[in-house]
Amino acid sequence: MAEEEGTLITTEEQAAEVERLKKRLSMLDQRLDSIDSMVTAVAERVMNRPITLNIVCPHCGKNVEIDIIGNEKPVR
């Protein structure tokens, strides 16, 4: 009978672990959807008008400017 109780506790622990994993996978899925939305928005913006990225190199401290122009001509 003690073995049956031990098996029952293990099964309950496994069920709890499965629920935690489901919750973490759901959160990961939401994060990936958010990243996808942001990347899509940036890609759409780049296709419509130019975008400039100003980045500072973490190693040398030099400013790097990156200009990206889409397939449409820039509007003045």
C-alpha positions as CSV (number, residue, x, y, z in Angstrom):
1,M,0.0,0.0,0.0
2,A,2.9,2.3,0.7
3,E,4.1,1.7,-2.9
4,E,0.7,2.8,-4.3
5,E,0.9,6.1,-2.3
6,G,4.4,6.7,-3.6
7,T,3.3,6.1,-7.2
8,L,0.3,8.4,-6.7
9,I,2.5,11.3,-5.4
10,T,4.9,10.8,-8.3
11,T,2.0,10.9,-10.7
12,E,0.7,14.1,-9.1
13,E,4.2,15.6,-9.3
14,Q,4.5,14.7,-12.9
15,A,1.1,16.3,-13.6
16,A,2.2,19.5,-11.9
17,E,5.5,19.5,-13.9
18,V,3.6,19.0,-17.1
19,E,1.4,22.0,-16.2
20,R,4.5,24.1,-15.5
21,L,6.0,23.1,-18.8
22,K,2.8,24.0,-20.6
23,K,2.7,27.4,-19.0
24,R,6.3,28.1,-19.9
25,L,5.8,27.0,-23.5
26,S,2.8,29.3,-23.7
27,M,4.8,32.2,-22.4
28,L,7.6,31.4,-24.9
29,D,5.0,31.3,-27.7
30,Q,3.7,34.7,-26.7
31,R,7.2,36.2,-26.7
32,L,8.0,34.8,-30.1
33,D,4.7,36.2,-31.4
34,S,5.7,39.6,-30.0
35,I,9.1,39.4,-31.6
36,D,7.5,38.4,-34.9
37,S,5.2,41.4,-34.7
38,M,8.1,43.8,-34.1
39,V,10.2,42.4,-36.9
40,T,7.3,42.6,-39.3
41,A,6.7,46.2,-38.3
42,V,10.3,47.1,-38.9
43,A,10.4,45.3,-42.2
44,E,7.2,47.1,-43.4
45,R,8.7,50.4,-42.4
46,V,12.0,49.7,-44.2
47,M,10.0,48.8,-47.4
48,N,8.1,52.1,-47.2
49,R,10.8,54.6,-46.3
50,P,14.5,54.8,-45.3
51,I,15.6,54.0,-41.8
52,T,18.8,54.9,-40.0
53,L,20.3,53.0,-37.2
54,N,23.0,54.7,-35.0
55,I,24.9,52.1,-33.0
56,V,27.9,52.6,-30.7
57,C,30.5,49.8,-30.8
58,P,30.8,48.2,-27.3
59,H,34.5,47.4,-27.9
60,C,35.9,50.6,-29.4
61,G,33.2,53.2,-28.6
62,K,33.0,54.3,-32.3
63,N,29.7,55.4,-33.7
64,V,28.4,53.3,-36.5
65,E,25.6,54.7,-38.8
66,I,23.6,52.2,-40.9
67,D,21.2,53.5,-43.5
68,I,18.7,51.1,-44.9
69,I,16.6,52.0,-48.0
70,G,13.7,50.0,-49.2
71,N,12.6,49.3,-52.8
72,E,10.7,52.6,-53.0
73,K,12.5,55.9,-53.7
74,P,12.9,58.2,-50.7
75,V,10.4,61.1,-50.6
76,R,11.7,64.6,-50.0
